[in-house]
Amino acid sequence: MLDTLIKNALVLPMTGAGAEPDCSIGIRDGRIAYLGKDKPEAREVIDAGGHIVMPGLVNAHAHTAMCLMRGYADDYTLESWLFDKIFPVEARLDERAIVAGTVLGMAEMIRTGTTSFSDMYFCEPAVAEAVLKAGMKANLSNAIIAIGDGYDPEKDRAVIETRTLLKDYGVSGDVRGDISIHAEYTSPVHIWHMAHEWAAEYGAITHIHLSETKKEHEEAKARHGMTAAAAFAKNGVLDTKVLFAHGVWLEKEDLELLAEHGASVAHCPVSNLKLGSGIANVRAMLDAGINVCLGTDGACSNNSLDLFEEIKLAALLAKGSSFDPTALPAYEALKLATVNGAKAQGRGDETGTVEPGKAADLIMIDTSKPNLRPIYDPAGAVAYSARGSDVEMTMVNGKVLYRNGEWLTIDVERAVREVEEYAVPIVLNK
Amino acid sequence: MLDTLIKNALVLPMTGAGAEPDCSIGIRDGRIAYLGKDKPEAREVIDAGGHIVMPGLVNAHAHTAMCLMRGYADDYTLESWLFDKIFPVEARLDERAIVAGTVLGMAEMIRTGTTSFSDMYFCEPAVAEAVLKAGMKANLSNAIIAIGDGYDPEKDRAVIETRTLLKDYGVSGDVRGDISIHAEYTSPVHIWHMAHEWAAEYGAITHIHLSETKKEHEEAKARHGMTAAAAFAKNGVLDTKVLFAHGVWLEKEDLELLAEHGASVAHCPVSNLKLGSGIANVRAMLDAGINVCLGTDGACSNNSLDLFEEIKLAALLAKGSSFDPTALPAYEALKLATVNGAKAQGRGDETGTVEPGKAADLIMIDTSKPNLRPIYDPAGAVAYSARGSDVEMTMVNGKVLYRNGEWLTIDVERAVREVEEYAVPIVLNK
């Protein structure tokens, strides 16, 4: 007998096949055990009539805890944003504040249909516990920033916590460790070698900010005599699996290099616009063969963690910046947030599509709302008309995390209170 | 005694003053009669604790009935979109279908905080009745398209219906008539003169598509030996009040010309990207002194009628395309959708801000949701974090049109049914 049957669904499987109406999804032990037109017996039945059911979304680049600072530093130049506002606050944040911000961010992600995320921040072993409790999936990494003469990796909390993550969680569970080189400009080459050796040893993904701003991209070229992407490749970093974030200023040769090495790029369109970084050429990345996925970046440069916004904006920007409305069609935009995101996380065999054998990481979108009617093409409706707020149910491994206004694993009122009473005073230095 | 008191609100008045906490708004005969810290007696009290109250939004460029075709023609080149998909459908649409689409579109607009819109489509006298019933405000215009040798204005339904609109509704009520010259490329100069004479006679606003695509902009120059904006100015069209839509390809001299004549431009960022038209330079328009407002365009090139998306995208695009994150700050982006929209509609004295004497066209945004916490700056929270779905109450002239999941003037289920059972078969030519 099945544990759960989702029936009467319009299923958008994201396998390349079209949307299938009046479909059932059977779930056993957290996995999809049945997909078809019958209605096999199950302990629990969810009626998805009037809903689209599709894979949960993957947020491939997040600093989830930055929800603490949502709206704290809007409309500043990037340098002032980072050095006057963000870095001083981050120096004050403790583990409790970071966990509080992460829980609030997860509440928003679950609400808006995200089931898995790649996080890069601080105190990630504590974040890992919070993720397990919330029931999401996550690739967690502590950003290694190795600047200053006295830098000693043995004393760097990011290094120590990365080791803890890899030891305690490994690289294959629902919560798993990634390694993070923060960026080219925040660490010397010997640190890259250290990170790469771990990546090889553990089979871990390396998560790196790459060519986000023009200034950063040009300075890397001056420093290394080649682009940051080429410098990472030359130093072996791309020989293991890499997830780059941004890639706004990547050059043609960079795209070829990344494709050749099977690297992924998390496109963060809202954040790239909000900080004035520019518009990444997603079409060129896809044409080069790069696995492009989507990220929200932190809520302090967004100011939302709603991947539906990134899906639509990715498609819109690809069209608008190329003057070609066919540049990134709806279905391909949805792939960025599902199939490609899962692949970037090393979860391609486990999630990202609705298929028997895969984890039941599913969302239900309520299509009864006027903003979603009529529907001529379900993929277009999801990509261009749906909002995160149209998600009525979010499920990970067959377990419901959110349904119809209720969070089942997070006490949202408490999460908001913890952020506002504990963390906000730290942000404001009060 | 007041009719209604909204109490405990965080009021964002959009008058230039900052947000005011614990504020009361008193309403009498549809107008704001009190704004302050007291709680004067009223027949009905609305507790706005935990909510931001601000002016209702103005959608300054819509083809509302195109909701019928939401998602019908995604990812086509502009020419194929218009000539293969849209125009053939529009030739088949009748008044009943257009009213059905308009009602569905109004349901979405009301739900997402829009209280007034400028519509350009067909059968507008019938649309006017639907708008009155829904309780919204609207400037309605029938697009005059005067192409073909046999064109006779006396036989053009758009001309006849424009006369009806102006006669029946005038230019100063909640529902009022505008005149629409569809675009430079769809009518000869003598038609502009005819339209302009009416505009002068009635004191009506002229609503025109302008320089939306590069092709259109360049062809106008070839045709007139000057830009479309200059041609309209030369022919007197700008001597009465004009609301232009798009303006993606406007040149420096065009901006000066529009500013000099007090013309407004409805920026439609989502539609301009989706159709591959480009990115309008809103910062340059504002710096030139143009009254820039926001529009959704039709749901067939968007595919939403949610102005919160346009507000955020307007700010994001201004920043991202100029590489300057200060290019369009949150508060200024909100002005486009409130104060400036009202002005573009000729309603500047009547709506667009929360001030005693103005109409009670107000929206309440629920800030208890995790995607809106914490709040460091209310304007930033509304511009960058709020979605239309966070609107909990929409009020026009003191009358509640939507509150907490319920539409009070539109039967939404019936509206959806009418669209899907009557209009969609016409779209699909079945």
HADDOCK unambig.tbl for C-alpha pairs under 7 A between the chains (distance, minus, plus):
assign (segid A and resid 68 and name CA) (segid B and resid 374 and name CA) 6.84 0.50 0.50
assign (segid A and resid 70 and name CA) (segid B and resid 374 and name CA) 6.54 0.50 0.50
assign (segid A and resid 71 and name CA) (segid B and resid 375 and name CA) 6.65 0.50 0.50
assign (segid A and resid 71 and name CA) (segid B and resid 376 and name CA) 5.84 0.50 0.50
assign (segid A and resid 71 and name CA) (segid B and resid 377 and name CA) 6.56 0.50 0.50
assign (segid A and resid 71 and name CA) (segid B and resid 380 and name CA) 6.11 0.50 0.50
assign (segid A and resid 71 and name CA) (segid B and resid 381 and name CA) 6.39 0.50 0.50
assign (segid A and resid 72 and name CA) (segid B and resid 376 and name CA) 5.57 0.50 0.50
assign (segid A and resid 74 and name CA) (segid B and resid 380 and name CA) 6.99 0.50 0.50
assign (segid A and resid 75 and name CA) (segid B and resid 325 and name CA) 5.38 0.50 0.50
assign (segid A and resid 75 and name CA) (segid B and resid 326 and name CA) 4.77 0.50 0.50
assign (segid A and resid 75 and name CA) (segid B and resid 329 and name CA) 5.60 0.50 0.50
assign (segid A and resid 76 and name CA) (segid B and resid 325 and name CA) 5.95 0.50 0.50
assign (segid A and resid 76 and name CA) (segid B and resid 326 and name CA) 5.80 0.50 0.50
assign (segid A and resid 77 and name CA) (segid B and resid 324 and name CA) 6.67 0.50 0.50
assign (segid A and resid 77 and name CA) (segid B and resid 325 and name CA) 5.40 0.50 0.50
assign (segid A and resid 77 and name CA) (segid B and resid 326 and name CA) 6.35 0.50 0.50
assign (segid A and resid 104 and name CA) (segid B and resid 370 and name CA) 6.55 0.50 0.50
assign (segid A and resid 107 and name CA) (segid B and resid 370 and name CA) 6.88 0.50 0.50
assign (segid A and resid 108 and name CA) (segid B and resid 370 and name CA) 5.96 0.50 0.50
assign (segid A and resid 108 and name CA) (segid B and resid 371 and name CA) 5.74 0.50 0.50
assign (segid A and resid 272 and name CA) (segid B and resid 320 and name CA) 6.80 0.50 0.50
assign (segid A and resid 273 and name CA) (segid B and resid 316 and name CA) 5.14 0.50 0.50
assign (segid A and resid 273 and name CA) (segid B and resid 317 and name CA) 6.27 0.50 0.50
assign (segid A and resid 273 and name CA) (segid B and resid 319 and name CA) 5.95 0.50 0.50
assign (segid A and resid 273 and name CA) (segid B and resid 320 and name CA) 3.88 0.50 0.50
assign (segid A and resid 274 and name CA) (segid B and resid 316 and name CA) 5.09 0.50 0.50
assign (segid A and resid 274 and name CA) (segid B and resid 319 and name CA) 6.03 0.50 0.50
assign (segid A and resid 274 and name CA) (segid B and resid 320 and name CA) 6.28 0.50 0.50
assign (segid A and resid 274 and name CA) (segid B and resid 325 and name CA) 5.93 0.50 0.50
assign (segid A and resid 275 and name CA) (segid B and resid 325 and name CA) 5.06 0.50 0.50
assign (segid A and resid 276 and name CA) (segid B and resid 319 and name CA) 4.99 0.50 0.50
assign (segid A and resid 276 and name CA) (segid B and resid 320 and name CA) 4.25 0.50 0.50
assign (segid A and resid 276 and name CA) (segid B and resid 322 and name CA) 6.89 0.50 0.50
assign (segid A and resid 276 and name CA) (segid B and resid 323 and name CA) 4.01 0.50 0.50
assign (segid A and resid 276 and name CA) (segid B and resid 324 and name CA) 4.87 0.50 0.50
assign (segid A and resid 276 and name CA) (segid B and resid 325 and name CA) 4.73 0.50 0.50
assign (segid A and resid 277 and name CA) (segid B and resid 320 and name CA) 6.12 0.50 0.50
assign (segid A and resid 277 and name CA) (segid B and resid 323 and name CA) 5.68 0.50 0.50
assign (segid A and resid 278 and name CA) (segid B and resid 320 and name CA) 4.93 0.50 0.50
assign (segid A and resid 278 and name CA) (segid B and resid 321 and name CA) 6.34 0.50 0.50
assign (segid A and resid 278 and name CA) (segid B and resid 323 and name CA) 6.10 0.50 0.50
assign (segid A and resid 279 and name CA) (segid B and resid 320 and name CA) 6.94 0.50 0.50
assign (segid A and resid 303 and name CA) (segid B and resid 384 and name CA) 5.54 0.50 0.50
assign (segid A and resid 303 and name CA) (segid B and resid 385 and name CA) 5.26 0.50 0.50
assign (segid A and resid 304 and name CA) (segid B and resid 371 and name CA) 6.44 0.50 0.50
assign (segid A and resid 304 and name CA) (segid B and resid 385 and name CA) 5.57 0.50 0.50
assign (segid A and resid 316 and name CA) (segid B and resid 273 and name CA) 5.15 0.50 0.50
assign (segid A and resid 316 and name CA) (segid B and resid 274 and name CA) 5.08 0.50 0.50
assign (segid A and resid 317 and name CA) (segid B and resid 273 and name CA) 6.27 0.50 0.50
assign (segid A and resid 319 and name CA) (segid B and resid 273 and name CA) 5.95 0.50 0.50
assign (segid A and resid 319 and name CA) (segid B and resid 274 and name CA) 6.02 0.50 0.50
assign (segid A and resid 319 and name CA) (segid B and resid 276 and name CA) 4.98 0.50 0.50
assign (segid A and resid 320 and name CA) (segid B and resid 272 and name CA) 6.81 0.50 0.50
assign (segid A and resid 320 and name CA) (segid B and resid 273 and name CA) 3.88 0.50 0.50
assign (segid A and resid 320 and name CA) (segid B and resid 274 and name CA) 6.28 0.50 0.50
assign (segid A and resid 320 and name CA) (segid B and resid 276 and name CA) 4.25 0.50 0.50
assign (segid A and resid 320 and name CA) (segid B and resid 277 and name CA) 6.12 0.50 0.50
assign (segid A and resid 320 and name CA) (segid B and resid 278 and name CA) 4.93 0.50 0.50
assign (segid A and resid 320 and name CA) (segid B and resid 279 and name CA) 6.95 0.50 0.50
assign (segid A and resid 321 and name CA) (segid B and resid 278 and name CA) 6.33 0.50 0.50
assign (segid A and resid 322 and name CA) (segid B and resid 276 and name CA) 6.90 0.50 0.50
assign (segid A and resid 323 and name CA) (segid B and resid 276 and name CA) 4.02 0.50 0.50
assign (segid A and resid 323 and name CA) (segid B and resid 277 and name CA) 5.68 0.50 0.50
assign (segid A and resid 323 and name CA) (segid B and resid 278 and name CA) 6.11 0.50 0.50
assign (segid A and resid 324 and name CA) (segid B and resid 77 and name CA) 6.65 0.50 0.50
assign (segid A and resid 324 and name CA) (segid B and resid 276 and name CA) 4.86 0.50 0.50
assign (segid A and resid 325 and name CA) (segid B and resid 75 and name CA) 5.38 0.50 0.50
assign (segid A and resid 325 and name CA) (segid B and resid 76 and name CA) 5.92 0.50 0.50
assign (segid A and resid 325 and name CA) (segid B and resid 77 and name CA) 5.38 0.50 0.50
assign (segid A and resid 325 and name CA) (segid B and resid 274 and name CA) 5.92 0.50 0.50
assign (segid A and resid 325 and name CA) (segid B and resid 275 and name CA) 5.05 0.50 0.50
assign (segid A and resid 325 and name CA) (segid B and resid 276 and name CA) 4.72 0.50 0.50
assign (segid A and resid 326 and name CA) (segid B and resid 75 and name CA) 4.77 0.50 0.50
assign (segid A and resid 326 and name CA) (segid B and resid 76 and name CA) 5.79 0.50 0.50
assign (segid A and resid 326 and name CA) (segid B and resid 77 and name CA) 6.35 0.50 0.50
assign (segid A and resid 329 and name CA) (segid B and resid 75 and name CA) 5.58 0.50 0.50
assign (segid A and resid 370 and name CA) (segid B and resid 104 and name CA) 6.54 0.50 0.50
assign (segid A and resid 370 and name CA) (segid B and resid 107 and name CA) 6.86 0.50 0.50
assign (segid A and resid 370 and name CA) (segid B and resid 108 and name CA) 5.96 0.50 0.50
assign (segid A and resid 370 and name CA) (segid B and resid 416 and name CA) 6.88 0.50 0.50
assign (segid A and resid 371 and name CA) (segid B and resid 108 and name CA) 5.74 0.50 0.50
assign (segid A and resid 371 and name CA) (segid B and resid 304 and name CA) 6.46 0.50 0.50
assign (segid A and resid 373 and name CA) (segid B and resid 416 and name CA) 6.88 0.50 0.50
assign (segid A and resid 374 and name CA) (segid B and resid 68 and name CA) 6.83 0.50 0.50
assign (segid A and resid 374 and name CA) (segid B and resid 70 and name CA) 6.53 0.50 0.50
assign (segid A and resid 374 and name CA) (segid B and resid 420 and name CA) 6.36 0.50 0.50
assign (segid A and resid 375 and name CA) (segid B and resid 71 and name CA) 6.64 0.50 0.50
assign (segid A and resid 376 and name CA) (segid B and resid 71 and name CA) 5.84 0.50 0.50
assign (segid A and resid 376 and name CA) (segid B and resid 72 and name CA) 5.54 0.50 0.50
assign (segid A and resid 377 and name CA) (segid B and resid 71 and name CA) 6.56 0.50 0.50
assign (segid A and resid 380 and name CA) (segid B and resid 71 and name CA) 6.10 0.50 0.50
assign (segid A and resid 380 and name CA) (segid B and resid 74 and name CA) 6.99 0.50 0.50
assign (segid A and resid 381 and name CA) (segid B and resid 71 and name CA) 6.39 0.50 0.50
assign (segid A and resid 384 and name CA) (segid B and resid 303 and name CA) 5.53 0.50 0.50
assign (segid A and resid 385 and name CA) (segid B and resid 303 and name CA) 5.27 0.50 0.50
assign (segid A and resid 385 and name CA) (segid B and resid 304 and name CA) 5.59 0.50 0.50
assign (segid A and resid 389 and name CA) (segid B and resid 389 and name CA) 6.65 0.50 0.50
assign (segid A and resid 416 and name CA) (segid B and resid 370 and name CA) 6.88 0.50 0.50
assign (segid A and resid 416 and name CA) (segid B and resid 373 and name CA) 6.89 0.50 0.50
assign (segid A and resid 420 and name CA) (segid B and resid 374 and name CA) 6.36 0.50 0.50
